[in-house]
Amino acid sequence: MKLGRVRFKDGVSVAVMKGEGWVPVEILGLGQYSDDLLALLRDWEEVKERVERGLKDVEPIKGRPLIPFRPLSFRDFMLWERHYVQAKLGLIRTFRPFLYRLLSLPGADRILRPPRMFYERPVYYVGNHLQFYTDGDVIPYPSYTRYLDYELELGLVMVRGGRNPSPEEAEGMIGGFVLLNDFTARDMQVEEFYGSPFGPVVKAKNFATSISTFVIPASEILTEFENLTVRVYINGEKVSESTTRGAQHHPRDMVAYAGLEETLYPGELMGTGTVPGSCGVEIGRYLKRGDVITLELVGYGTLTNRIGG
């Protein structure tokens, strides 16, 4: 099931996707959610059967899906060891070729492994929640980079707040998932890593993030979190296919750690980090001006953006 905010002829409404169209929630007798997608996600398990029954008897309406919500904040995690290793190898190969030659020495591969903290807790950085785009939007090409990259992630949509939640409580705070593209200027990332006291997540990351127009209710993703297939296409060519297997931490652990001595609120967004093999630095394929980048969560949908000038 996919939910979203859709512009119809007579206005904008929260809606449920059916086939190639959308059904406004008012038609399903759920008008109280017509302007509050987060509330619908919060109550989804209570109203799901009612929605499923109602969808059988109505025809979908054409409309233009919009960004589903404006994140109140954005934290981006890193869940997969394989992505860390492959991305670090790609960065060294591209920007530190003298180190790349040394990796052939016995034991040198140890420098590719994540630090100990990665295994102990789900680490994250805080991104720019004011620079979000959605499907169909043009992503401006930053003037300071020659190595613009994409990163396929899932985004957790928070629909309940809390402070110091247990992992079990934290899972109940997740209302849905979006497909997320965390754009990155890789050359700036390396420059900031070595030169900035604040690390490689300032101008390297904060210029653009894109999320899908659809939101998938949390229960559908959480039960299959390590069995999802993802694909990346550039200008219609499939450049990678991967799965979500092998995450070091579960989404519930992400939320619990984010809420450690912090109060979390509905509307916050948390990225899982890149699914292994699903970014350009891992496969040696960067984005150029005019490229069309499409991320696919197989069985659910896509997120497409064109890179501008």
Stockholm file with secondary structure:
# STOCKHOLM 1.0

chainA/1-309         MKLGRVRFKDGVSVAVMKGEGWVPVEILGLGQYSDDLLALLRDWEEVKERVERGLKDVEPIKGRPLIPFRPLSFRDFMLWERHYVQAKLGLIRTFRPFLYRLLSLPGADRILRPPRMFYERPVYYVGNHLQFYTDGDVIPYPSYTRYLDYELELGLVMVRGGRNPSPEEAEGMIGGFVLLNDFTARDMQVEEFYGSPFGPVVKAKNFATSISTFVIPASEILTEFENLTVRVYINGEKVSESTTRGAQHHPRDMVAYAGLEETLYPGELMGTGTVPGSCGVEIGRYLKRGDVITLELVGYGTLTNRIGG
#=GR chainA/1-309 SS CCEEEEEETTEEEEEEEETTEEEETTTTTCGGGTTCHHHHHHTHHHHHHHHHHHHTTCCCBCCEECCSCCCSCEEEECCBHHHHHHHHHHHHHHHCHHHHHHTTSTTGGGGGSCCHHHHHSCCEEECCTTCEEETTCEECCCTTCSCEECBEEEEEEECSCEESCCHHHHHTTEEEEEEEEECEEHHHHHHHHHHCTTCSCSTTTTTCEEECSCBEEHHHHHTTTTSCEEEEEETTEEEEEEECTTBSSCHHHHHHHHTTTSEECTTCEEECCCCTTCBHHHHTCCBCTTCEEEEEETTTEEEEEEECC
#=GC SS_cons         CCEEEEEETTEEEEEEEETTEEEETTTTTCGGGTTCHHHHHHTHHHHHHHHHHHHTTCCCBCCEECCSCCCSCEEEECCBHHHHHHHHHHHHHHHCHHHHHHTTSTTGGGGGSCCHHHHHSCCEEECCTTCEEETTCEECCCTTCSCEECBEEEEEEECSCEESCCHHHHHTTEEEEEEEEECEEHHHHHHHHHHCTTCSCSTTTTTCEEECSCBEEHHHHHTTTTSCEEEEEETTEEEEEEECTTBSSCHHHHHHHHTTTSEECTTCEEECCCCTTCBHHHHTCCBCTTCEEEEEETTTEEEEEEECC
//
